[in-house]
């Protein structure tokens, strides 16, 4: 990244306040094409290192904060040698803002902060919208269908921690299902440990997805599994019903029997 590009990314007002440009340069800077300013650069990273940082950062701001800090800090560290100017700029990222994602966005039990934060990092480092969607979908499938947590911290205080298949990226369902299986209260240290490790697992998967994409932008990602694909064929934008936007696990929230499927899948 050129110095001129980095300064352009700071914005005209900021540069003028710092005395780095004068009014005569204002028009030139303002006309810069933001799409050509590549401040947020990605470089392949060690997924395990990112996970370790995320796990250790959890206490500072919970799942979303930890996920973003784990990934972005690892990327910055990897750029220090190859592109120190970019690394310095990226260090100014306001990590504290990601604390809002705790407990399913402000503790309302909605989207899990680990998933939300990792999806944001995909959005930051992948400009192709369709690829973003495919990568986030694969991350969602991993979250929904994998028995987690898998991650083991260096100091393992809970060597027999329970694992579950969440079947949903909603915090209320994901955390609640694990809590029921572990038979503990939501305030239990075991539940907090589970979420710390889950965050690390989602960070690892995200780092792998980003590494894969940046090694080969033409790479492919997982397609929808059955029966969700069948649901989407009918209810998606191109289907007969065309009444939903979404590719997550349908069965967790919607129940139907064979009669429902036969009504829409039978030949005319």
C-alpha positions, 0 to 999 in steps of 0.5 A: 500500500502506498503512503498516498493511499493510506492518507486518502483512507484517513479522510480529508477532514482528518488530514486537514486537522492534522495539517497534512493537506491544505484546502487546495488539495481538498478537491483532489483527495475528495475525488479519490475512488475509495474502491482503489484504496486497499487499506484492509489487507489480508495475509494467510494466518495460522488458525491456531494462533488466532484461536488462542488469542480469541480464547484469551481475549474472551474475558475482555469483551465476550464472544464477538469481541474475542473472535474479531480480536483473535483474527484481526490481531493475528493478521496484523502480526503477520503483516508487520514484516511484509507491510508495516505501514498497513499493519500500523494503520490496522492496529487502530481498529476499534475492537471495543465496539465489538462488545455489543455482540455478547449474548446474542447481540446486547444479551438479547439471545439472537445471533451468536457473537462468535459467528457474527464477528467472524462473518464481519471479518469475512466481509472485511477481507472478501470484496466479492459479495457472492463469495462472502455469502458462500463463505458465511454459509459454510461457516454457518453449516459448520456451526450448526452441524459440528459437535462443539467445542473441539478447541482445547486450551493450553491450561485445560481446567475442564478436561471433560467439558461437554459437547453438543451439536447446536443446530442453530447460530442463535445464541439462545438455542446454541447456548441453551442446548449445551446448558441443558446437556451439561445440566448447569445454570447459564451463570456456570463457569462451565458454560462460560468455558464452553463459549470461550472454546466455541469462539476459538473453534469458529475463529479457526474455521474462519481463518481456514476459509479466508486462507482458502479464498486468498490462496485461490479466489476461484475455490468452491465452498459447501453447498446447502445440505438436505433437507434445507436445500429442498426447503429453499428450492421451494421457499427461496427467491426462485421457488414456487413459494418465494417467501424467505431469505435464509439458508440456515437449518430450517428444521430447528424452527419449522416443523412439517410432515411428509404431507407438507413436502408432498403437497409442493413436491408432487408432479402436476 
